[in-house]
Amino acid sequence: MPHIHQKPGQHDHTVSAYIIRTDFKEPKLMLHRHKLLKKWLQFGGHVELNENPWQAICHEIPEETGYGMDQLQILQPHERIKTMRGNIVHPVPLTHFTHRFDDFDHYHTDTGFVFLTNETPKNKLGAGESAEISCFSLAELRDLADTVGDVHEVARIILE
């Protein structure tokens, strides 16, 4: 989806899925090489006008990874609000931050969720999605140059 807000200083809401594979000798973070940015990134995308962040991540994950949501376990704090009368309570994200998008005067405010799985994806990727997907241990990520800093920071927290 293209940016909704395109004027200088405006923000788009995005979502990220940090998927940790536990079926290796050590946990590994799954990343894909973004087709336009040519960098290794977490999965995710823009929150569309007709959806909330949880709905967005639930449609981005199957498209970009081939995983069914039933194959993933979301990491959540033990103590959290699970229901509220008259409201929809969403899963608690690990991250919620704003970053400048590339060299433009445009920003993304990103909501990031962490998922665990010990399975391989059961479905095919969505049409036009990046098929260059790999899993990286914490040590491998330290040597990975063509990514962005926040991927390293989040990976360090969740893999340690």
N, C-alpha and C positions, 0 to 999 in steps of 0.2 A: 504494500500500500504506500502511496506517495505521502510526503509530509502534508499534514492538514494545515499547519501554520507555516507560512513561507516568508513572512516579513521579518526584518531584523529584530532580534531580541525575543522572538516568540519561541514557545516550547511545544513539543509534541510529547505525548505520554507513550512510553514503550514498556514492554515486558521482556524479561529474560528468564530462561530456564537453564540452570546449572545442573546437568545430569551427571551423577557419579555412578560409574559402573563398579560393582563389587564382585564381579565374576573373574577378576584377575588375581594374581598373587598379592597385589596391593591395590587399593582404590585408585581409580583413574577418572579424570574429568573428560567428558566427551565434548569435543568442539567441532565446528565446521569452518571451512575456509569460505568466508563471505565472497560471493561472486563479484560484487562491485568494489568492495574495499580491499580485496585480496589479502585479508588478514584472518587469523584464526580467532573465532569469536564463539561465545555461548549462543544458544538458540533463542529465537524470539522475534519480536517485531512490534509494529505500531498497534496501539489500541484503537480500534475503529470507532467511529462515531456512535454506532449502535451496540457497543459492548462495554463491559467493565473489564478491569485487568485480569480477573480470573477467567472469564470467557475468552479473552484474547490468548492467554497462555494455553488454554485447552484446545484452541484451534491451531496455534503455531506449532506446538510439539508434534502432533501427528503429521502435519505437512512437512516439517523440516527434518524430522528424525525417523519417522515410520513407527514410532512407539504409539501404542494405544495407552490412554491414560490409566487403564487398569493394570498396565505393566510397571507403573511407577509408584513409588511411595514418597509422598511429600514430607520433608522434615519440618516438624512443627514444635514450638516450645510446649512443654508439658502443661504449664499454667497459661491459659489464654481464654479469652471470651469465645465461646463456641456458638452461642445463640443470643439474639437480642430481639425482643418483641417488636414486630413491625419493620425489622431490618434484615437484609441479607448479610450474613457474616462471612467474609472471605477468609481463605487461608492467610496466615501471617507470612509476609515476605521476609527474606533474610536481608535484602538491601532495598533501599529507596533513596535514590540520589539523582542529582542533575549534573550532566556533563555537556560540554560544547560538542556539537557534531562537526567533525572535521575542522576545516579552517573557516567555516562560515559563521556568521553571527546568528546561529540557530542552535537550539538546545533540545536535548532529550531528557525528560524526567523518567527514570527507569525504575520499575518495580521488579525485583529479582527473587525467584523462588528456587529452592534446592530440592532435587529429587534423587532418590536411590533406585537402582535396579540391578538385578543379577541376571538379566535376560538380554537377548538380542532383539532388535525391533521385529515385530511380527508383520508389519505392513511395508508397502513401498513408499518411497518419498513422493511428495506432491510434485506435480509437473512444474518444471522450471527451477526446482530447489537445488542447492549445492549438494552434489553427491560426494564431495571431498570431505569425509568425516573421519576423525581419528580420536583415539583415547590417549591421554597423557597422565603420567604419574606426576607427583609434585616435583621430583628431580628433573623429569623431562620438560616440564613447564618452565623451570628456571632457565633452561637453555633455549627455549622457544622465543625467537626474536620478533617474528612477524605477527604480533598480537598487540593488544592495547594494555596499558597498565592496570586498569581496574580488573581485567580478567585474572592477572597474576595475584592481585590483592585478595580478591574473593576466593580464588582457588586455594591460596595459602590458608585462609581461615577454614574453609570447609574440608580440605584434605588433611590438615594437621589435627 
